[in-house]
């Protein structure tokens, strides 16, 4: 949104009321249109979005998750029935399976463009029948300049000594994001290095947290940070960052970690192994193998020069391929295509 505004466009956010994204957008000076969006409120949200598109003569609507995409698709149909040429796009940012006739039709027929954030996502969309002409690569990017300047205060915050070995993860801590895989690998590492500090960074369900806590021995230093916005402040305090997610569209937090100059271990699974090429920008463990995950962590700990070389490679790669400047260029191209579509239809 900020980049589109920098390019000279008027940008609105149509979002559920009292949400974090709505509050953040308001703080940044965007006009936020609040609307309850759920399966129970389609009869209200679809007419409201249609009225907004019509009132403000909106040229382009981009949807993000499942619920707002169905609202967007239905609104597109209303627009076409009323002679409104607004372009509707759906962003696809993950690799969760698209099942069922209607879900596939949503992607293949009910949007003008599908925006994808990684090669793996683009390939999957083609496999389910989305025409290549409808696909547009919009890279997931980060502000590498700002992130490189981040100074970590996390060790001071939690009273961790400067010479302590810290192994951590930072993500949404639920099973498909690899929370149990990381816990199992951490237990194996602690058998070799009992005084290591283990950090579970990110939001976590209390039930999962309690279950994991019971699996560790008394006296082992295990930290749960809870949900927080300063991912890189946490990650920069680590000696090793572990991203054991089972599936991702790309993984913004992994891009941020690549900016940290902290050695990284991921699973050998696209797109993680595309970002962290094995023995180039980090190490890749056998997929869903917590034993191998622990072996790769221990290898980085015991081969410090090699680890630092991988971290430098990750930083160079993310600065070159996933900086905001790349996204800005892609947005310019995308919006130029939208403008051309309107020009051609006059």
N, C-alpha and C positions, 0 to 999 in steps of 0.2 A: 504493500500500500504506500509506504513512504517513497519507494523508488518510482512508482507510477505518478505520485504527486510531484516528485522532482522533475519528471518528464513533462510536466505541465498539464496533467489531467485532473479532473475533478473526481474524487474517489469517495464513495459511501461504503459504510459497513452495515449490512442487514444481519442482525444477530439476536440471539436470545438475550432477554434483559438480565441485568445484574451478573454478567459473566466477566471473567477475567479479560478476555479479548475485547469486549465492549468497553470496559473501564480503561484499558490501555489505549485503545483507539481514541477515546474521548480526551485522555491526557495528552495525546499527540495532536489534538486539534482536528480530528476527523469528525464528520457528521455521522452519527450512529443512529440507525433506525431500529428500534427494539421491537421484536415480535416473537411470541412464543412459537417455537418450532418443535413439534413432535408428531408422532403418528396420529395422535388424538386431535391435533389442531390443524390438520391440512386444510379443512374447510375455511379456516381463518387466514392462515399464512399464505396460501396460494393467491387468493384475491388481493391480499395486501401487497405482496411482491409485485403483482401485475399492475396495481395502481401506482406504485412507486416508479416502476419502469416507464409507465405511460406519462406520469406527471413530470418527471425530470428528463424525459427523452434520453434514457440511458442507452448507450451504444453496446455495452458489453457487460454480461453478468458472469462471474466465476464462482462456482460452488466448490465445496471442499469435502464434507463427509456425506454419509448415506442419506440422512434425513433431508438436509438442505438440497441435496442433488435431486431427490424426487420432487421437492417443491420447485426447484429450478426447471426440471424437465416439464412438469405440468404447466408452469408459467410460460414456457417457450411455446407450448401448443396454443395457449390462450392468445399469445402475442401474434402467432401466425394467423389464427382465425380472425384477428382484428387488424391485419395488415401491418403489424409492427415488426420491423426487421432486426431487432436487437439480437446480437450474437450471444449464444449461451455456451459456456465452457465448463467442463468438469475437471477438477484437478484430481489426479490419481497418484497417491503418495505411498502406497503400501502394496505388498504382494499377497494380501489375503485373498483366497480363492473367490472368484465371481461365479456364483452358482445360480442355476435357474434361468428360465427363458426371459423373465422380465428384467432381471439384473443384467443379463447380457445385452438385452435390447436397450437398456438405459445407456450403455456405453457405445453400442454400435449404431443406434439410430436416433436417440432422443437428444443428443447434443451436437452442436456444430463443430466443436473441437474437444479433444481430450488431452489435457496437459499431463505429461509424465516427468518424473524427476530423476530417473536413472535408466540405464540401458535395460536392466533386468525387468523393470516395470513396463517399458515400451515393448519388449519382446513378448511379455505375457499378454498384453493387450492385443497384439497382432494375432497371437495364438487363439484368442477367443473370438476373433473375427472383426476387430475394429479396423477399418480401412486405414492404410498408411497415410492417406491424404488428410485424415482427421486428426492424426497425432501430431503433437508439437512438444519438443523437448524444452522444458523450462527447468533449468538446473537448480537443485537445492544449494544455496550458498550461505556464506557467513561473512561478517565484517572482519577479515583477517587482520587488518591494521590495528583495529581496536582491541581484538582479542589477544594479539601478541603482547600488548602492553599491560595486560591484566597481571596484577600482583596478588599472590595468594596469602590470605590471612587465616586459612582454615586450620593449620596446625596450632597456631596461637589460640584460636577459638576453642579448640577441643583439648588443649594441653598436651599436644603430641610433640615429643622432643625432636629436634632437628635431625638427629642421627637415627631416628627410628625408621624401620622399613615399613612403608605403607602400601598396601595393595588394595585397590578399590574398583568399584564400578559406579557408574552414574547413569541412570535411566529410569523409566517407569518400572518399578520392581514388581512385576507379576510373571507367571510361569513362561509365557511365550517370549518375554524379554530376557529370559535366562537367569532369573533370580536364584532358582534352585541349583542350576548348573554352576553358577559362581560360588554359591555356598558350599557345594560339594568340593569344588576345586580348592577353595580357601582352606577347608579342613585338611585336605591332603598336603597343602603347602605348610600349614602350621605343624604338621608332624615333623617336617624338616627344619622349620624356622619358627619355634614356639613363641618368640617374642614379637613377631610381626603384628602390625595393626591392620585389621580388616575393616574396610568402610563400605557400607551399603548406602550409596547416595541416590536420593530421589524419593518420590512418594511411594508408600507401601501400605497394603492392607494389614490391619492389626493382626488378623489371623495368621497370615503368612509370616509376619514379623515374629510372632510368638513361637511359631513352629520352628523357624530357623534358629532363634535364640536357644531353644532347647537342645539343638543338635551340637552346639559348641560347648566346650568344657569350661568349667568355672576357672576364672583367672585369665582366660583368653580375651584380648581387647577387641571387641566388636562394636562398631559405631554405626548407628542408623541416623542419617541426617534428617529424614523426613523431606517433604516437598520443599524445594527452594529454587530460586531463579538463577542463582550464581553458579551454574554448572562448572565453568572454567576455574573459578576460585577454588572449588573442591578438587577438581581433577589435577590442577597444578601442584597440589600438595601430595599427590601420589608418586610412588616410585614406579609402579606398574599400573596401567589402566586396562581393565578387562571389560570387553563388550561381548557378552555371551548370548546376544539376541538370536532367536531361532529364525526370524524373518523380518525383513525391513524393506521399505521402498528405497531408502538410502540411509537415513539416520543422521539427523542434524547434530545430535550430541556427539556422534562419532567424528564428524567434521570438526567440531569444536575441540575435541580431544586431540585431533591431529595438529591443531594449532598450539597445543600445550607444551610440546617438546618432551612429553612423557612417553616412554615406550608402551606399545599397545599390543594386546592379544585379542583376536576375534576368532569366530568359527570359520572354517573353510567352506563358505557358502555365499553365493552372490546375494546382494551386491557388496557385502562386507569384505570378501576376499578380493574384490576389484579395487576397493579403496586401500586396503591394507595388503598389498601384494606380498606374499610370503617371502621373508628374508630380503625384502626391499624397503618396506615401510612399516614393518612389524612382523608378527608371527601369526600363523593361522593354525588352529587346532582342528583335529578331525571333528566333523559335525556331530554335535550332541554327545561328545565324549569328554566328560568332566576329568577323567584321568589324564587324557592328553592335554586338556586345558591347563591342568596343574603343571604338567611337564614343560609346557611352553613358558609359563610364568617363571618357573625355576630357572629355565635356560636364560631368560632375560636378566634375572637377578644375578646369575653367576658369570655373565658375559657382558660386562658394563660397556665396553667400547663398542661392541656390536650393537647393543641396545641403543646407544646414543646415535649411532649411524642411522639406524632405522627411524628414530625420532626426527632426525634432520631431514630424512627423505620424505617423511609424512608431512612435515611442515612445508617443504618446497612444493610438494604435490598439491596440497590443499590451497596454497596461495596462488598457484598457477591455474588450477582447474575449477575451484569452487569459491572464489572471492565474489563479493557483491557486484563487482564490475562486470562479471560474466552474466549475471542475472539481469542487470540493467540493459545490456546489449540485447539479450533475448527478449526482454519485455518490449524494447523499441521495435524489434522485428515483428513480434506478435501483434502489437497495437497498430503497426503499419498495415498488417494483413486485414485487421478489422476495418480500418479506414478504407482500404481498397475495396472490401466487400460492399461497404455502403456506397462508395462511389460508383461501382459497377451496377448497383441495383437502381440508381437514379434514372 
